[in-house]
Amino acid sequence: MNIGMVCYPTYGGSGVVATELGMALAHRGWRVHFITYALPSRLDRFRANIAFHEVDIPSYPLMEHQLYTLALAGKIIDVARYEQLDVLHVHYAIPHAVSGYLAKQVLQQQGIPLKLVTTLHGTDITLIGLDPGFHPLVKFSIEESDAVTCVSAYLRDRTMQLFTDRNNIEVIPNFIDPTVYDRSLYDGAAIRRQIAGDAELVLIHISNFRPVKRVTDTIRILAAVREHGIDAHLVLVGDGPDRAEAEQLCRTLDLCSAVRFVGKVLATAELLAAADIALLPSQNESFGLAALEAMSCGVPVVASNVGGIPEVVTHGENGYLAEPGDIERMARYCVELATHRKKWQRFSTAARAVAIERYSTDRIVPLYEELYRQLTGKDM
């Protein structure tokens, strides 16, 4: 079976999940065609059964803005015709689901069937999709998709509340490969010395540094933890619009020597293997892939009690949850884990077990495979 995979190729949850899904499907024998404007960041080498089709965005003097939605639809039509796609799986509603629907209609007129699967990841529903100019398009594309999946029960419920009454939206959560996100595979002690010296406690945060992630909260949490006499350091992984503000806060609080900005890193498992606690103080998260990656590496998570995070992190068992912006409570949870190493070890073991038992590649990818089979009546 030929699968078309449409996603944003950038450093972020939806693009990472789509790329990992495509690679997992290809490894299991499916033929996967990525269709997007740039090579997805995790497609870093040749892989069997994977092809990349770059969307060329034309520029015309008459039209002031780029025509990505139409250019993407045109590329989907081209790939579907010549690669005989059976399923088009689009990740993120805007504009991918709209482009997918348009391509499907054109192909249908030519007698070429194509099933459209839309996976919703979060801000396409909770933020961008609520814009009055986009809402009717998102609603229409969801209702016209052959199948719709969401990465959490929280996001499914929000989608049904805000956009549609279709009752066949399936929850297929994000996933990780526990054979990659495995603390024991890496020399965590050596990496720890490189990024945090002889720090007593290493906190880590991984994100795209957008306002919803509340990156500056992680620095304030660090400051509060250090006030308890703990030599804590913070490793910030990623980049984005709030990085400059975070750097300035470090200077204001005189924490530059205790905070390490490492920028965008693809091999995050190595850094997680060197960390003690992962911070995820987001204003909202539809799932929290960064939390899952940390848990798979045996790193307990201190996070906001919002969105889909409680579906992954169980308070008092594999991490702690607090209200967004509650710096003092999150800091106290970090101190609790830092000063009670047996509790930290218990949380670490439980976090790893949940990642393997509920969110491993081998458990989640077959759910997508079964969905494709139901839509097409085909196997590999």
Backbone torsions as a table, in degrees:
resi	resn	phi	psi	omega
1	MET	NA	141.0	178.6
2	ASN	-101.3	125.5	-177.9
3	ILE	-114.6	125.8	170.3
4	GLY	-91.5	130.9	-177.0
5	MET	-120.4	116.0	-179.0
6	VAL	-112.5	126.5	-178.5
7	CYS	-156.3	169.7	168.6
8	TYR	-80.5	133.3	-176.4
9	PRO	-85.6	9.3	-171.3
10	THR	-84.9	175.3	-178.6
11	TYR	-78.3	92.9	-178.0
12	GLY	-173.3	167.9	-171.2
13	GLY	-58.7	-50.5	-174.5
14	SER	-64.5	-40.9	179.2
15	GLY	-67.7	-38.7	178.5
16	VAL	-64.5	-47.0	-178.8
17	VAL	-62.9	-44.7	179.7
18	ALA	-61.6	-42.4	-179.5
19	THR	-67.2	-44.3	178.7
20	GLU	-63.5	-37.4	177.0
21	LEU	-63.6	-46.4	179.2
22	GLY	-60.0	-42.6	-179.9
23	MET	-66.4	-38.7	179.1
24	ALA	-66.3	-41.6	177.9
25	LEU	-63.3	-42.1	179.5
26	ALA	-63.4	-40.2	178.9
27	HIS	-63.0	-29.1	-179.0
28	ARG	-91.0	5.7	172.2
29	GLY	106.5	-4.2	177.5
30	TRP	-78.4	155.4	177.1
31	ARG	-101.4	120.9	-171.2
32	VAL	-118.0	131.4	-179.4
33	HIS	-119.0	109.1	176.6
34	PHE	-81.5	129.8	-178.4
35	ILE	-124.5	107.0	-178.8
36	THR	-164.5	178.1	-171.5
37	TYR	-85.0	-9.2	177.7
38	ALA	-154.4	159.0	-179.6
39	LEU	-63.7	123.7	176.7
40	PRO	-54.9	139.7	-170.0
41	SER	-59.7	-30.3	-177.2
42	ARG	-88.8	-2.7	172.7
43	LEU	-86.5	68.9	-170.3
44	ASP	-89.9	0.1	179.2
45	ARG	-159.7	169.9	179.2
46	PHE	-64.5	135.6	176.3
47	ARG	-136.1	134.1	179.9
48	ALA	-61.6	145.2	176.7
49	ASN	71.4	12.7	178.3
50	ILE	-121.7	133.5	174.1
51	ALA	-128.5	147.2	178.2
52	PHE	-115.2	129.6	179.9
53	HIS	-119.5	109.8	-175.6
54	GLU	-81.3	134.3	177.5
55	VAL	-84.7	118.8	177.6
56	ASP	-89.2	122.4	-176.3
57	ILE	-99.5	110.1	-177.4
58	PRO	-72.0	155.1	177.8
59	SER	-128.1	124.2	-179.8
60	TYR	-123.6	138.0	-179.0
61	PRO	-56.6	-32.0	-178.6
62	LEU	-66.9	-30.8	-173.3
63	MET	-107.3	117.2	-173.6
64	GLU	-70.3	-33.7	-174.2
65	HIS	-110.3	155.9	-179.2
66	GLN	-67.5	155.7	-174.0
67	LEU	-111.6	52.4	-172.7
68	TYR	-64.1	-40.8	-178.1
69	THR	-58.2	-45.2	179.5
70	LEU	-73.3	-39.0	178.8
71	ALA	-63.0	-39.6	177.7
72	LEU	-64.8	-44.1	178.1
73	ALA	-59.5	-42.9	178.8
74	GLY	-63.2	-39.4	179.4
75	LYS	-68.6	-38.7	177.0
76	ILE	-60.1	-44.0	178.8
77	ILE	-59.0	-45.1	-178.7
78	ASP	-63.2	-47.2	-178.6
79	VAL	-67.2	-40.8	-179.6
80	ALA	-61.6	-40.1	179.5
81	ARG	-64.0	-51.8	-168.2
82	TYR	-90.8	-18.1	176.9
83	GLU	-107.1	1.5	176.7
84	GLN	53.7	55.5	179.0
85	LEU	-64.0	139.8	174.4
86	ASP	-96.6	-38.0	-176.8
87	VAL	-133.9	137.2	169.8
88	LEU	-110.1	117.6	-178.0
89	HIS	-110.1	109.8	-178.6
90	VAL	-104.0	138.3	180.0
91	HIS	-113.0	122.1	-177.7
92	TYR	87.4	129.2	-170.7
93	ALA	-70.7	-40.7	-174.4
94	ILE	-104.8	123.7	-8.2
95	PRO	-96.7	11.1	-166.0
96	HIS	-62.4	-43.2	-179.2
97	ALA	-66.7	-36.0	177.9
98	VAL	-66.0	-46.0	178.1
99	SER	-62.6	-39.8	179.4
100	GLY	-63.4	-42.0	178.7
101	TYR	-63.4	-44.9	-179.6
102	LEU	-60.9	-45.0	178.9
103	ALA	-62.5	-41.8	-179.8
104	LYS	-60.5	-40.7	-179.7
105	GLN	-66.6	-40.9	177.8
106	VAL	-63.6	-44.4	-179.4
107	LEU	-65.7	-36.4	-179.6
108	GLN	-62.2	-39.0	177.7
109	GLN	-64.4	-23.9	179.3
110	GLN	-95.5	8.2	178.1
111	GLY	76.6	22.1	-179.4
112	ILE	-109.7	110.7	-178.6
113	PRO	-77.6	143.2	176.9
114	LEU	-150.9	123.2	178.7
115	LYS	-87.9	136.5	-176.6
116	LEU	-110.3	119.5	175.3
117	VAL	-111.3	128.0	178.1
118	THR	-114.8	123.8	174.1
119	THR	-107.1	124.0	179.7
120	LEU	-95.2	136.4	-172.3
121	HIS	-114.4	-18.8	179.1
122	GLY	154.3	-90.3	-174.4
123	THR	-66.9	-17.1	172.9
124	ASP	-64.5	-21.5	177.9
125	ILE	-104.5	-47.4	-170.7
126	THR	-85.2	-12.9	-177.2
127	LEU	-133.2	-73.2	-174.2
128	ILE	-63.6	-43.0	-177.0
129	GLY	-65.4	-17.3	180.0
130	LEU	-84.4	-9.7	175.0
131	ASP	-59.1	130.5	-176.6
132	PRO	-55.2	-29.4	179.7
133	GLY	-75.8	-23.9	-177.7
134	PHE	-100.8	-25.7	-172.3
135	HIS	-52.4	-49.7	-178.6
136	PRO	-64.5	-30.7	178.4
137	LEU	-70.4	-42.8	178.4
138	VAL	-64.1	-46.0	178.7
139	LYS	-57.6	-47.7	-178.5
140	PHE	-63.0	-45.6	-176.8
141	SER	-67.3	-33.3	176.4
142	ILE	-66.2	-45.7	-176.4
143	GLU	-71.5	-24.1	-179.5
144	GLU	-93.6	-5.5	176.7
145	SER	-72.0	147.5	177.8
146	ASP	-70.9	-29.0	176.4
147	ALA	-151.4	146.0	178.5
148	VAL	-130.0	133.1	175.1
149	THR	-125.2	154.0	175.5
150	CYS	-127.5	153.2	-175.0
151	VAL	-83.8	-5.5	177.4
152	SER	-156.3	160.4	176.2
153	ALA	-65.4	-35.3	176.7
154	TYR	-57.3	-47.3	-177.4
155	LEU	-69.1	-36.3	175.6
156	ARG	-59.7	-46.2	-178.2
157	ASP	-64.3	-39.8	178.3
158	ARG	-66.3	-38.8	179.0
159	THR	-63.0	-44.8	179.9
160	MET	-68.2	-32.1	179.7
161	GLN	-72.7	-38.6	-170.8
162	LEU	-99.7	-21.6	-169.5
163	PHE	-129.3	-36.8	-168.9
164	THR	-155.0	156.1	175.3
165	ASP	-106.1	11.9	178.0
166	ARG	-64.7	133.8	-173.1
167	ASN	-103.7	14.7	-179.4
168	ASN	-114.5	32.5	173.5
169	ILE	-80.5	123.9	-175.3
170	GLU	-97.9	136.8	175.0
171	VAL	-89.9	114.8	172.6
172	ILE	-124.7	106.3	-171.8
173	PRO	-72.2	165.5	172.7
174	ASN	-63.7	166.5	-173.9
175	PHE	-147.2	165.8	175.9
176	ILE	-138.0	162.0	173.8
177	ASP	-96.5	104.7	-176.3
178	PRO	-69.5	-10.0	175.0
179	THR	-82.7	-11.7	173.6
180	VAL	-101.0	-47.6	177.9
181	TYR	-86.5	75.2	-174.9
182	ASP	-137.7	113.0	-175.7
183	ARG	-55.5	-34.5	-174.3
184	SER	-70.2	-13.9	-177.1
185	LEU	-80.7	-15.1	-170.5
186	TYR	-121.0	154.1	176.9
187	ASP	-83.8	77.6	-175.6
188	GLY	-59.2	-35.5	-178.7
189	ALA	-64.9	-42.7	179.8
190	ALA	-66.6	-43.2	179.0
191	ILE	-64.8	-38.2	-179.8
192	ARG	-60.4	-44.0	179.7
193	ARG	-62.7	-35.5	-178.6
194	GLN	-69.8	-37.3	-173.4
195	ILE	-99.7	-18.6	-175.5
196	ALA	-141.5	10.6	178.3
197	GLY	61.0	-131.3	-178.8
198	ASP	-102.6	30.2	-177.4
199	ALA	-56.4	141.9	178.3
200	GLU	-72.6	-34.8	-177.3
201	LEU	-138.0	130.6	179.3
202	VAL	-114.7	116.5	174.3
203	LEU	-97.7	149.0	-179.3
204	ILE	-138.4	144.2	175.8
205	HIS	-136.9	131.7	-179.7
206	ILE	-125.2	123.2	178.7
207	SER	-166.9	-176.6	175.7
208	ASN	-96.6	13.6	172.4
209	PHE	55.9	38.7	175.1
210	ARG	-96.6	160.2	-174.4
211	PRO	-52.3	-36.4	-177.7
212	VAL	-63.5	-20.5	-178.6
213	LYS	-81.6	-16.4	178.5
214	ARG	52.4	53.1	-175.9
215	VAL	-60.7	-38.4	-178.1
216	THR	-63.4	-23.2	176.0
217	ASP	-61.5	-34.4	-178.9
218	THR	-64.2	-34.6	179.4
219	ILE	-71.4	-39.3	177.3
220	ARG	-67.4	-35.5	175.3
221	ILE	-63.0	-44.0	177.6
222	LEU	-57.3	-47.6	-179.7
223	ALA	-59.0	-42.3	-179.5
224	ALA	-66.7	-38.0	178.3
225	VAL	-65.5	-42.1	-179.0
226	ARG	-66.6	-26.5	176.7
227	GLU	-65.4	-18.7	176.2
228	HIS	-86.0	8.6	178.0
229	GLY	83.4	13.3	-179.9
230	ILE	-96.5	128.1	178.0
231	ASP	-77.8	82.9	-177.2
232	ALA	-101.4	143.7	173.9
233	HIS	-124.3	154.7	-178.2
234	LEU	-122.6	130.7	176.2
235	VAL	-110.0	120.5	-179.5
236	LEU	-107.0	118.7	-175.3
237	VAL	-112.4	125.6	180.0
238	GLY	123.5	-173.6	-179.5
239	ASP	-159.3	164.4	179.7
240	GLY	159.1	-170.9	-171.4
241	PRO	-63.8	-23.8	-177.4
242	ASP	-94.8	6.6	-178.5
243	ARG	-65.4	-43.1	-178.6
244	ALA	-60.2	-41.6	178.5
245	GLU	-63.8	-39.4	178.9
246	ALA	-65.7	-41.3	178.4
247	GLU	-63.6	-40.7	178.9
248	GLN	-65.2	-39.1	178.4
249	LEU	-63.5	-38.4	176.4
250	CYS	-57.9	-42.0	179.6
251	ARG	-67.4	-42.5	-178.7
252	THR	-61.8	-40.7	-177.8
253	LEU	-91.0	3.7	-179.9
254	ASP	56.6	48.1	-178.1
255	LEU	-117.4	13.1	-174.7
256	CYS	-58.6	-34.7	-178.6
257	SER	-74.6	-13.9	-177.4
258	ALA	-107.8	1.3	-179.5
259	VAL	-123.3	131.1	179.8
260	ARG	-117.8	115.0	173.7
261	PHE	-91.0	115.3	-178.6
262	VAL	-104.3	-5.5	178.8
263	GLY	74.8	-162.6	-178.9
264	LYS	-74.2	129.1	-179.8
265	VAL	-134.6	128.3	178.2
266	LEU	-80.3	-38.7	-177.2
267	ALA	-87.1	66.1	-176.5
268	THR	-70.4	-20.4	-178.7
269	ALA	-60.5	-36.4	-179.7
270	GLU	-64.8	-40.4	179.0
271	LEU	-71.0	-38.3	177.9
272	LEU	-63.3	-33.7	179.4
273	ALA	-64.6	-17.6	-179.6
274	ALA	-98.8	-0.2	-173.1
275	ALA	-103.9	158.8	177.4
276	ASP	-101.9	-39.6	-176.1
277	ILE	-141.1	136.7	175.0
278	ALA	-100.8	134.0	179.0
279	LEU	-104.8	131.7	177.1
280	LEU	-139.2	75.3	-173.3
281	PRO	-89.6	34.9	-171.6
282	SER	-60.7	153.3	172.0
283	GLN	-70.2	-34.2	176.7
284	ASN	-158.0	146.2	175.9
285	GLU	-146.3	127.3	177.6
286	SER	-76.1	-24.2	177.0
287	PHE	-143.5	-62.0	-177.1
288	GLY	99.3	61.4	-178.9
289	LEU	-61.3	-36.6	179.4
290	ALA	-60.8	-35.9	177.3
291	ALA	-65.4	-42.8	-179.7
292	LEU	-64.8	-41.6	178.1
293	GLU	-61.6	-41.4	178.1
294	ALA	-63.8	-45.6	-178.2
295	MET	-61.4	-38.2	178.6
296	SER	-63.0	-28.0	176.6
297	CYS	-89.7	11.6	177.9
298	GLY	72.9	26.4	-179.9
299	VAL	-103.8	112.3	176.6
300	PRO	-59.6	151.8	-174.5
301	VAL	-116.0	134.7	168.8
302	VAL	-111.7	116.0	-168.4
303	ALA	-141.8	171.8	175.2
304	SER	-77.6	144.3	179.4
305	ASN	-88.3	69.1	-175.1
306	VAL	-137.6	158.0	170.8
307	GLY	54.2	-131.2	-177.3
308	GLY	-91.2	-0.1	-177.7
309	ILE	-58.6	-43.3	179.7
310	PRO	-63.4	-15.5	175.5
311	GLU	-75.1	-18.8	-178.0
312	VAL	-107.3	-47.5	-177.5
313	VAL	-98.8	121.7	177.6
314	THR	-98.3	117.3	-176.0
315	HIS	-59.4	127.8	177.5
316	GLY	82.4	1.7	179.7
317	GLU	-120.7	-51.2	178.3
318	ASN	-126.9	8.2	179.4
319	GLY	175.2	-172.6	178.7
320	TYR	-130.9	148.3	179.6
321	LEU	-123.8	143.8	177.9
322	ALA	-145.1	167.9	178.6
323	GLU	-71.5	147.5	178.9
324	PRO	-56.4	135.4	179.0
325	GLY	86.6	-5.6	-180.0
326	ASP	-84.0	77.5	-175.3
327	ILE	-60.7	-46.3	-174.9
328	GLU	-63.0	-41.6	-179.4
329	ARG	-67.0	-43.6	178.3
330	MET	-62.2	-39.4	177.8
331	ALA	-63.8	-41.7	178.7
332	ARG	-62.3	-37.6	177.2
333	TYR	-64.4	-39.1	178.1
334	CYS	-64.2	-42.5	178.4
335	VAL	-63.3	-40.4	179.0
336	GLU	-57.8	-46.4	-179.7
337	LEU	-71.9	-32.4	-178.9
338	ALA	-71.7	-31.7	-175.4
339	THR	-98.4	-5.8	176.7
340	HIS	-126.6	85.1	-171.9
341	ARG	-66.2	-29.8	177.4
342	LYS	-66.8	-38.5	176.5
343	LYS	-65.6	-42.8	177.8
344	TRP	-57.4	-44.1	-178.8
345	GLN	-64.8	-39.0	178.2
346	ARG	-64.6	-44.2	177.0
347	PHE	-62.7	-42.7	-178.9
348	SER	-60.1	-46.9	179.7
349	THR	-63.6	-42.5	-179.9
350	ALA	-66.3	-38.1	179.7
351	ALA	-63.0	-45.8	179.1
352	ARG	-62.3	-41.3	-178.6
353	ALA	-63.7	-42.1	179.4
354	VAL	-63.6	-43.0	-179.5
355	ALA	-60.2	-42.0	-178.1
356	ILE	-72.7	-46.1	-172.3
357	GLU	-74.6	-30.5	-172.8
358	ARG	-115.0	-23.8	-169.7
359	TYR	-131.1	21.5	179.9
360	SER	-77.7	156.7	178.3
361	THR	-52.9	-44.6	-176.5
362	ASP	-65.7	-20.5	179.2
363	ARG	-91.5	-35.5	-172.0
364	ILE	-91.8	-42.8	-176.1
365	VAL	-57.8	-39.6	176.5
366	PRO	-58.4	-25.3	177.0
367	LEU	-65.9	-40.0	175.5
368	TYR	-68.5	-40.2	178.9
369	GLU	-59.7	-43.9	-179.8
370	GLU	-64.9	-37.4	177.4
371	LEU	-61.9	-44.8	178.1
372	TYR	-61.7	-41.7	-179.3
373	ARG	-63.9	-42.1	-179.9
374	GLN	-63.4	-37.8	-178.0
375	LEU	-72.9	-37.3	-171.8
376	THR	-105.0	-21.0	-172.8
377	GLY	71.7	15.3	-177.8
378	LYS	-115.9	159.3	171.1
379	ASP	-113.0	-160.7	179.1
380	MET	-56.4	NA	NA
